[in-house]
Amino acid sequence: MRGDKTGGTVAAVERALEVLQAFRAQDASLTLADLEERTGLYKSTILRLAATLENFGYLARAADGSYRIGHTPLRLAAFYQRTTQPSERILPFMDRLVKETGESASFTIRQADMAVCLYRIDSPHIVRDHVRPGDAHPIGVRASGKAIVSKELAFSRGELTQDYACMAVPVFDRKGVAGSVSLSGPTNRFGSRAVSTMKTALVRAASDISIALGADASTLEVPLRRAKKAG
């Protein structure tokens, strides 16, 4: 029996994932017409896929017939966070970082050529950038990804969102680079004096998180010293 595959992948699974990926951060729900427009699939195909996704909890049907994300992705996200990096070893230092600087803190990891936000604590300011766990961008685009690749402090302005800045420092575990911890917010709050304060707090947080993740303190000396000296 020949499977329904394209290029080594299962076509039906790909189409189901296209339906899920049609949802964006601002979408509470999508109609069948919305899904057809965003995926390019026939409505009849979407209906079959949606029925299966609903049975497994990936989608849920609203009273008006539209679709929203179901409970299963939330369960998988919690499992992913728990098994990727222990939150209890990271979030306390991120919380301290936000309190010290007043800006939003993120912990980012690398997946292939993408930088993926794993944890996020928002700034108390009303005006802030909007990043959520699971958000991803090319590894070389923003400071949070650049710090992972370069193993040094990285700084970016307006690369993903205009008028917003991001500064990041790599984080290590016993195997090497585990990710990065970053601060981000409006560029008008990233003046030279504020950046100096942020850099000190970031390097301290990166060091503390690295040690909590099992990094050898001796391996941190060179990269974190470079981060302290970076302009």
Backbone bond lengths (Angstrom), bond angles and torsions (degrees), N, CA, C in turn:
res aa  C-N    CA-C-N  psi(-1)  N-CA   C-N-CA  omega(-1)  CA-C   N-CA-C  phi
1 M - - - 1.470 - - 1.522 108.91 -
2 R 1.328 116.54 129.02 1.463 120.63 -177.64 1.524 109.56 -88.72
3 G 1.345 117.08 128.45 1.452 120.89 177.80 1.516 111.41 -75.95
4 D 1.309 115.47 159.85 1.456 121.95 178.19 1.517 108.13 -86.57
5 K 1.359 115.87 87.06 1.453 120.45 -173.62 1.515 110.79 -126.93
6 T 1.317 116.14 152.09 1.468 122.31 174.28 1.507 107.50 -135.56
7 G 1.345 115.97 116.02 1.459 119.38 177.03 1.503 113.82 60.77
8 G 1.341 117.64 35.48 1.448 120.49 178.56 1.515 114.16 85.64
9 T 1.334 117.82 0.15 1.457 121.38 177.84 1.518 109.58 -115.89
10 V 1.332 117.04 161.95 1.464 122.32 -178.56 1.522 108.67 -90.82
11 A 1.310 116.50 116.64 1.467 121.37 -173.25 1.524 112.35 -60.80
12 A 1.328 117.37 -41.35 1.463 120.00 -178.54 1.525 111.12 -63.83
13 V 1.334 116.16 -38.54 1.465 119.96 177.58 1.526 110.14 -67.31
14 E 1.325 116.35 -40.51 1.465 119.87 177.72 1.522 110.99 -59.05
15 R 1.328 116.91 -43.39 1.460 120.45 -179.50 1.523 111.06 -66.10
16 A 1.331 116.53 -38.25 1.467 119.61 177.94 1.531 110.58 -63.96
17 L 1.328 115.62 -40.74 1.460 119.54 178.79 1.525 111.28 -68.21
18 E 1.325 117.11 -32.33 1.467 120.05 175.48 1.523 110.67 -62.04
19 V 1.316 116.56 -37.85 1.469 120.63 177.45 1.529 110.03 -62.55
20 L 1.328 116.82 -46.27 1.469 120.23 179.80 1.528 111.29 -65.51
21 Q 1.330 117.09 -39.54 1.459 120.41 -178.30 1.513 112.89 -73.44
22 A 1.316 117.56 -9.53 1.467 120.43 176.24 1.525 111.67 -68.55
23 F 1.330 116.48 -22.65 1.461 120.24 -179.95 1.526 110.33 -75.71
24 R 1.318 115.48 137.43 1.452 122.12 177.76 1.515 109.49 -116.25
25 A 1.339 115.07 167.56 1.470 120.11 -172.58 1.528 112.54 -55.88
26 Q 1.333 117.09 -34.00 1.461 120.30 -174.97 1.524 113.38 -87.37
27 D 1.330 117.97 -2.15 1.466 121.46 -175.49 1.519 111.60 -87.18
28 A 1.336 116.68 116.77 1.462 120.08 171.76 1.523 109.54 -77.42
29 S 1.338 116.63 -37.52 1.458 122.11 177.64 1.517 108.79 -159.06
30 L 1.328 116.22 163.40 1.461 122.22 178.36 1.522 109.18 -131.96
31 T 1.324 115.69 140.34 1.453 120.12 175.98 1.526 109.53 -81.52
32 L 1.310 115.04 169.45 1.462 119.98 176.83 1.529 110.28 -60.03
33 A 1.339 116.24 -39.03 1.466 120.47 178.37 1.525 111.13 -64.73
34 D 1.341 116.72 -38.90 1.474 120.47 177.11 1.525 110.28 -60.49
35 L 1.315 116.14 -45.97 1.460 120.77 -178.24 1.524 111.15 -66.01
36 E 1.325 116.27 -37.74 1.460 119.48 177.54 1.527 110.36 -62.82
37 E 1.333 116.64 -43.69 1.461 120.89 -178.55 1.526 111.53 -65.59
38 R 1.318 117.06 -41.08 1.463 120.44 -174.51 1.527 113.44 -80.18
39 T 1.313 117.22 -28.43 1.471 119.38 -177.23 1.527 112.89 -99.87
40 G 1.333 117.55 -25.49 1.453 120.30 -175.26 1.517 113.01 78.54
41 L 1.338 117.12 8.70 1.465 121.73 179.18 1.523 110.28 -89.48
42 Y 1.334 115.92 154.84 1.464 120.26 175.70 1.526 109.63 -68.10
43 K 1.340 115.22 149.81 1.461 119.74 179.45 1.524 111.61 -59.08
44 S 1.324 116.95 -38.51 1.467 120.13 -179.63 1.530 110.94 -62.74
45 T 1.344 116.01 -38.02 1.467 120.56 177.61 1.525 110.40 -67.37
46 I 1.321 115.69 -43.96 1.473 119.99 -179.97 1.519 110.40 -61.66
47 L 1.325 117.62 -41.33 1.461 120.80 -179.54 1.526 111.29 -60.94
48 R 1.335 117.12 -41.53 1.473 119.94 178.60 1.521 111.06 -66.80
49 L 1.333 115.74 -44.98 1.467 119.50 179.82 1.524 110.76 -64.19
50 A 1.335 116.19 -43.09 1.458 120.63 -177.96 1.523 111.55 -63.40
51 A 1.334 116.65 -36.43 1.465 119.67 178.80 1.524 110.98 -62.51
52 T 1.336 115.84 -42.32 1.474 120.06 178.06 1.521 110.51 -67.37
53 L 1.328 117.34 -45.43 1.462 120.89 179.94 1.525 110.80 -61.99
54 E 1.322 116.55 -35.49 1.462 120.33 177.76 1.521 111.22 -67.84
55 N 1.325 116.62 -39.71 1.470 120.54 179.37 1.518 112.06 -60.82
56 F 1.340 116.52 -32.55 1.459 121.08 -178.23 1.531 112.62 -98.21
57 G 1.318 117.51 7.03 1.457 121.03 173.80 1.513 115.92 83.16
58 Y 1.342 117.07 9.59 1.463 119.24 179.05 1.527 111.72 -81.70
59 L 1.319 116.46 -27.87 1.452 122.22 174.75 1.520 109.07 -126.87
60 A 1.323 115.68 157.25 1.462 121.63 174.12 1.524 107.56 -134.31
61 R 1.323 116.04 145.44 1.468 121.45 -178.46 1.510 109.13 -95.90
62 A 1.321 116.31 126.97 1.459 122.09 177.73 1.526 109.87 -82.09
63 A 1.329 115.77 167.53 1.464 120.81 -177.07 1.523 112.17 -61.33
64 D 1.338 116.71 -31.21 1.467 120.42 -178.62 1.531 112.80 -85.86
65 G 1.339 117.19 5.16 1.455 120.91 178.46 1.515 114.96 92.20
66 S 1.320 116.81 -7.42 1.468 119.71 178.15 1.529 109.36 -78.07
67 Y 1.324 115.08 171.73 1.459 120.99 -177.12 1.521 110.74 -114.67
68 R 1.321 115.32 145.36 1.461 121.49 172.35 1.523 108.51 -134.45
69 I 1.323 115.88 164.85 1.465 119.95 178.94 1.531 109.49 -67.19
70 G 1.323 115.82 136.79 1.456 120.94 -178.45 1.517 113.17 -87.73
71 H 1.323 115.60 -165.04 1.463 121.42 -173.15 1.523 113.41 -83.78
72 T 1.312 118.43 -23.84 1.466 120.59 -174.28 1.523 113.52 -62.59
73 P 1.342 120.19 -44.30 1.472 118.76 177.38 1.523 113.24 -57.50
74 L 1.345 116.76 -34.18 1.463 119.43 178.34 1.528 110.58 -65.63
75 R 1.320 116.16 -41.74 1.471 119.87 178.51 1.522 110.84 -63.68
76 L 1.336 116.55 -42.44 1.459 120.76 179.70 1.523 111.24 -67.21
77 A 1.343 116.47 -37.17 1.463 120.04 178.67 1.521 110.61 -63.54
78 A 1.336 116.05 -41.91 1.467 119.79 178.70 1.526 110.30 -64.14
79 F 1.333 116.54 -41.28 1.464 120.46 177.47 1.522 110.63 -64.14
80 Y 1.330 116.41 -42.73 1.464 120.86 179.68 1.524 110.93 -60.91
81 Q 1.325 116.66 -46.45 1.466 119.92 179.61 1.525 110.78 -62.46
82 R 1.334 115.85 -41.75 1.463 119.86 -176.06 1.516 111.97 -67.14
83 T 1.330 116.93 -33.92 1.459 119.92 -175.29 1.526 113.27 -95.61
84 T 1.324 117.82 -13.52 1.458 120.00 -178.83 1.516 111.38 -84.82
85 Q 1.300 117.39 -58.14 1.463 122.47 175.72 1.528 107.35 -143.74
86 P 1.325 119.24 131.03 1.463 121.14 -177.31 1.525 111.67 -63.56
87 S 1.309 116.47 119.29 1.464 120.40 -176.53 1.527 112.36 -62.46
88 E 1.331 116.42 -33.25 1.468 118.32 -177.31 1.527 112.21 -68.05
89 R 1.329 117.46 -16.19 1.462 120.92 177.93 1.527 112.08 -93.01
90 I 1.319 116.91 -7.68 1.461 120.78 -174.47 1.524 112.55 -117.95
91 L 1.334 116.91 -48.15 1.461 120.86 -171.87 1.527 114.46 -61.67
92 P 1.341 120.59 -36.71 1.469 118.19 178.64 1.529 113.18 -59.91
93 F 1.316 117.08 -37.34 1.467 120.20 179.75 1.526 111.14 -75.12
94 M 1.316 116.81 -32.32 1.458 119.53 174.22 1.522 110.84 -66.97
95 D 1.320 116.22 -40.39 1.466 120.54 178.31 1.529 110.62 -61.82
96 R 1.325 116.31 -42.67 1.469 120.43 176.54 1.525 110.48 -61.88
97 L 1.313 116.41 -40.69 1.459 121.95 -179.06 1.529 110.93 -60.93
98 V 1.319 116.87 -43.83 1.471 120.83 178.81 1.525 110.66 -64.58
99 K 1.321 116.38 -41.47 1.463 120.10 179.56 1.529 111.70 -65.92
100 E 1.331 116.92 -35.19 1.463 120.95 -179.45 1.522 112.86 -74.10
101 T 1.317 117.08 -33.52 1.469 120.45 -171.98 1.521 114.54 -110.93
102 G 1.319 117.09 -24.09 1.457 120.46 -176.88 1.511 114.01 80.22
103 E 1.344 117.75 3.10 1.462 120.77 -179.89 1.534 110.40 -109.90
104 S 1.327 115.32 165.70 1.465 121.45 -177.36 1.522 110.96 -74.39
105 A 1.321 116.04 140.18 1.465 121.56 -179.83 1.523 109.71 -115.28
106 S 1.336 115.97 141.04 1.463 122.09 177.43 1.517 109.73 -132.75
107 F 1.328 115.04 148.49 1.461 120.98 170.58 1.515 106.50 -114.83
108 T 1.332 116.15 122.90 1.458 122.46 -171.99 1.518 110.39 -120.89
109 I 1.326 116.06 140.94 1.461 121.26 176.91 1.527 109.00 -121.17
110 R 1.317 115.15 166.58 1.466 120.27 177.85 1.517 110.38 -100.32
111 Q 1.330 115.93 134.99 1.457 122.22 170.42 1.521 106.82 -132.01
112 A 1.334 115.99 108.39 1.467 121.75 -175.38 1.531 108.55 56.47
113 D 1.317 117.81 -120.75 1.462 121.03 -178.91 1.518 112.56 -101.73
114 M 1.321 116.17 19.94 1.461 120.43 -178.63 1.527 110.66 -118.57
115 A 1.325 115.15 148.37 1.460 122.01 171.44 1.523 107.00 -102.17
116 V 1.333 116.67 124.24 1.463 121.85 -173.46 1.523 109.65 -117.96
117 C 1.328 116.07 126.66 1.464 120.39 176.66 1.525 108.84 -72.61
118 L 1.327 116.07 121.83 1.462 120.80 -179.86 1.529 111.13 -97.65
119 Y 1.336 116.88 -42.25 1.459 121.60 178.57 1.525 109.28 -133.02
120 R 1.317 115.95 150.98 1.456 121.15 -178.77 1.524 109.61 -148.93
121 I 1.329 116.82 134.81 1.467 122.58 170.85 1.520 106.83 -125.81
122 D 1.328 116.96 120.56 1.458 121.45 -175.12 1.521 112.58 -76.41
123 S 1.325 114.32 150.82 1.453 122.51 172.52 1.527 109.75 -64.83
124 P 1.338 117.99 149.95 1.468 119.95 174.76 1.528 112.64 -72.55
125 H 1.348 117.48 -12.50 1.457 120.63 178.90 1.528 110.59 -67.70
126 I 1.321 116.00 145.36 1.465 120.65 176.44 1.521 110.09 -65.81
127 V 1.353 116.45 -42.39 1.461 121.02 179.14 1.518 108.31 -88.47
128 R 1.330 116.47 116.49 1.452 122.01 -179.37 1.519 108.87 -159.05
129 D 1.318 116.16 163.62 1.461 118.72 174.93 1.519 108.93 -77.11
130 H 1.302 115.64 155.32 1.466 119.78 -174.67 1.527 109.84 -113.46
131 V 1.320 114.97 99.39 1.463 123.48 178.19 1.522 106.92 -120.75
132 R 1.308 116.38 140.93 1.454 120.93 179.89 1.525 110.44 -129.06
133 P 1.337 117.93 151.44 1.459 119.83 174.77 1.525 110.66 -53.38
134 G 1.306 115.84 133.15 1.455 120.82 -176.89 1.514 113.20 101.00
135 D 1.344 117.85 -19.94 1.461 119.99 176.46 1.528 109.46 -63.14
136 A 1.315 116.16 139.75 1.466 120.69 -176.64 1.520 110.69 -135.52
137 H 1.316 115.61 151.67 1.454 121.89 176.07 1.524 108.59 -150.96
138 P 1.329 118.27 160.25 1.468 120.07 179.05 1.523 111.54 -54.20
139 I 1.312 116.68 140.45 1.457 122.68 -170.82 1.522 113.47 -58.38
140 G 1.339 117.49 -29.26 1.457 119.29 -176.05 1.508 115.56 -97.79
141 V 1.341 117.02 10.90 1.462 119.48 -173.13 1.512 112.96 -90.68
142 R 1.309 119.26 -46.61 1.470 122.64 -173.89 1.517 110.27 -114.70
143 A 1.323 115.74 161.73 1.462 120.54 -176.91 1.525 112.08 -56.17
144 S 1.327 117.54 -37.93 1.466 120.07 -177.64 1.524 111.96 -61.10
145 G 1.334 117.43 -33.28 1.459 120.62 175.63 1.513 112.55 -83.88
146 K 1.328 116.43 -39.03 1.466 120.62 -179.53 1.529 111.51 -61.16
147 A 1.333 117.18 -36.36 1.462 120.13 -179.99 1.526 111.21 -64.87
148 I 1.321 116.86 -33.96 1.463 120.71 178.09 1.525 110.40 -67.06
149 V 1.332 116.14 -43.79 1.464 121.02 -177.36 1.523 111.80 -71.33
150 S 1.336 116.26 -44.76 1.469 120.39 -174.67 1.520 113.24 -84.19
151 K 1.352 116.37 -19.06 1.474 122.47 -174.35 1.513 111.19 60.47
152 E 1.319 116.47 29.41 1.460 122.87 178.78 1.523 109.42 -137.98
153 L 1.319 115.76 167.45 1.456 119.81 173.44 1.519 109.43 -58.55
154 A 1.324 116.69 137.87 1.466 121.68 178.45 1.518 109.26 -130.76
155 F 1.320 115.64 149.53 1.466 121.45 -178.48 1.522 108.20 -137.98
156 S 1.322 116.38 137.12 1.464 120.06 178.22 1.526 109.65 -140.98
157 R 1.317 114.45 149.85 1.470 121.61 176.36 1.518 109.15 -130.87
158 G 1.318 116.04 126.83 1.453 121.63 171.82 1.506 116.25 63.16
159 E 1.328 119.01 21.43 1.461 119.95 -175.91 1.522 112.54 -80.25
160 L 1.316 117.56 -34.83 1.458 120.11 175.57 1.523 111.44 -109.13
161 T 1.316 115.87 -39.27 1.462 121.17 179.92 1.520 108.87 -129.62
162 Q 1.313 115.93 125.67 1.458 120.31 -177.80 1.524 110.61 -60.87
163 D 1.331 115.29 141.17 1.466 123.52 177.04 1.530 113.60 69.77
164 Y 1.333 117.04 17.02 1.458 119.96 175.67 1.525 109.57 -124.12
165 A 1.328 115.19 147.43 1.459 121.69 -177.15 1.522 110.03 -121.74
166 C 1.324 115.00 158.66 1.460 121.16 178.80 1.525 108.88 -144.95
167 M 1.314 116.48 135.68 1.460 122.48 176.20 1.522 107.71 -128.17
168 A 1.337 117.01 132.99 1.465 120.76 -174.10 1.514 111.83 -139.15
169 V 1.332 115.37 152.84 1.460 123.77 177.89 1.529 107.61 -130.41
170 P 1.334 118.47 138.27 1.471 120.08 -179.67 1.524 112.03 -66.61
171 V 1.318 114.30 151.38 1.461 122.97 176.51 1.522 107.35 -120.08
172 F 1.328 116.61 141.06 1.457 121.71 -176.03 1.527 111.51 -119.40
173 D 1.324 115.47 156.02 1.458 121.19 167.63 1.524 107.87 -127.15
174 R 1.306 118.48 -164.13 1.470 119.83 -175.61 1.530 112.66 -69.32
175 K 1.341 117.16 -17.06 1.462 120.72 -178.43 1.529 114.02 -96.49
176 G 1.343 116.63 -17.79 1.463 119.80 -176.63 1.509 110.89 143.23
177 V 1.338 117.03 -142.14 1.464 120.56 -178.72 1.525 109.56 -72.80
178 A 1.328 116.19 123.60 1.463 121.51 -179.23 1.518 111.96 -98.87
179 G 1.333 116.47 -20.56 1.456 120.62 -176.99 1.509 109.83 160.24
180 S 1.319 115.89 -151.23 1.462 120.22 176.72 1.519 109.29 -147.38
181 V 1.315 115.64 154.28 1.458 121.27 172.13 1.523 106.31 -114.40
182 S 1.316 116.45 137.06 1.458 119.68 -173.26 1.514 112.17 -138.39
183 L 1.329 114.61 160.39 1.453 123.70 171.16 1.516 107.65 -120.88
184 S 1.312 116.78 140.22 1.461 119.87 -179.10 1.517 110.43 -146.04
185 G 1.336 114.26 154.71 1.465 120.21 -179.97 1.509 110.59 171.41
186 P 1.333 117.99 -173.54 1.464 121.64 179.94 1.527 111.56 -61.07
187 T 1.328 116.24 141.16 1.467 120.30 -177.50 1.519 112.37 -61.13
188 N 1.334 118.05 -27.62 1.469 119.01 -179.16 1.522 112.90 -70.38
189 R 1.337 117.27 -9.51 1.465 120.74 174.27 1.521 111.24 -102.16
190 F 1.336 116.52 5.18 1.457 121.56 -179.57 1.535 109.82 -112.30
191 G 1.323 116.61 49.89 1.452 121.26 173.33 1.520 110.82 -72.97
192 S 1.323 116.62 173.19 1.472 120.71 -173.40 1.524 112.19 -60.88
193 R 1.328 117.86 -41.50 1.475 119.78 -178.86 1.527 110.42 -68.06
194 A 1.340 116.66 -43.52 1.467 120.19 179.65 1.520 110.77 -64.92
195 V 1.335 116.82 -40.49 1.459 120.75 179.87 1.523 111.20 -62.31
196 S 1.318 116.67 -38.44 1.462 120.30 178.19 1.523 111.18 -61.43
197 T 1.332 115.85 -43.45 1.465 120.37 177.86 1.520 111.23 -65.78
198 M 1.339 115.26 -43.22 1.465 120.02 179.57 1.520 111.57 -61.71
199 K 1.330 115.88 -41.93 1.459 119.88 -178.03 1.520 111.30 -60.68
200 T 1.322 116.32 -44.41 1.462 120.13 178.20 1.516 111.08 -60.41
201 A 1.344 116.38 -44.63 1.464 120.78 -179.47 1.527 111.41 -67.35
202 L 1.335 116.45 -38.06 1.460 121.00 179.78 1.523 111.94 -64.90
203 V 1.322 115.99 -46.73 1.469 119.81 -179.46 1.528 110.05 -61.85
204 R 1.318 116.04 -41.20 1.467 119.86 177.78 1.531 110.56 -62.60
205 A 1.336 117.27 -44.85 1.463 120.73 179.82 1.523 110.90 -64.41
206 A 1.338 116.90 -42.52 1.468 120.67 179.25 1.519 110.79 -61.45
207 S 1.320 116.63 -41.11 1.464 120.93 179.32 1.525 110.92 -65.04
208 D 1.331 116.33 -45.64 1.464 120.51 -178.35 1.529 111.58 -65.49
209 I 1.334 116.53 -41.96 1.464 120.21 179.07 1.530 110.06 -65.74
210 S 1.321 116.26 -42.53 1.460 120.66 -179.82 1.523 111.38 -59.28
211 I 1.300 116.40 -45.97 1.466 120.53 179.24 1.528 110.21 -64.90
212 A 1.345 116.59 -39.59 1.464 120.09 178.17 1.522 111.58 -64.08
213 L 1.341 116.81 -28.69 1.465 121.30 179.12 1.523 112.82 -87.53
214 G 1.316 116.41 1.75 1.453 119.80 174.10 1.505 116.25 100.13
215 A 1.334 117.97 10.06 1.467 120.09 179.59 1.522 110.30 -69.03
216 D 1.312 115.34 145.66 1.459 121.86 174.28 1.524 107.83 -74.22
217 A 1.312 117.34 125.86 1.464 121.03 -176.89 1.524 111.78 -55.58
218 S 1.325 117.54 -32.14 1.459 120.44 -178.28 1.529 111.95 -67.58
219 T 1.355 117.10 -27.98 1.469 119.87 179.50 1.518 111.93 -77.33
220 L 1.322 116.45 -14.48 1.467 120.18 -178.22 1.518 112.29 -86.56
221 E 1.312 116.90 -20.09 1.453 120.74 -169.98 1.525 112.85 -57.18
222 V 1.329 117.51 -51.49 1.471 120.15 -175.27 1.520 112.70 -68.77
223 P 1.352 119.92 -53.80 1.465 118.23 -177.74 1.524 113.74 -63.51
224 L 1.323 117.64 -37.97 1.459 118.94 -179.45 1.527 111.43 -74.50
225 R 1.324 117.18 -29.45 1.462 119.33 174.01 1.523 109.99 -66.51
226 R 1.339 116.99 -39.00 1.462 120.67 176.76 1.526 110.62 -63.95
227 A 1.339 116.00 -38.41 1.457 119.85 179.17 1.521 111.53 -64.73
228 K 1.322 116.90 -38.74 1.460 120.43 178.20 1.514 112.33 -63.98
229 K 1.350 115.73 -34.71 1.461 120.03 -177.31 1.522 112.68 -83.49
230 A 1.344 116.36 -18.43 1.473 120.08 -175.72 1.514 110.08 -61.78
231 G 1.338 115.06 142.60 1.451 119.23 -178.99 1.499 111.97 -87.45
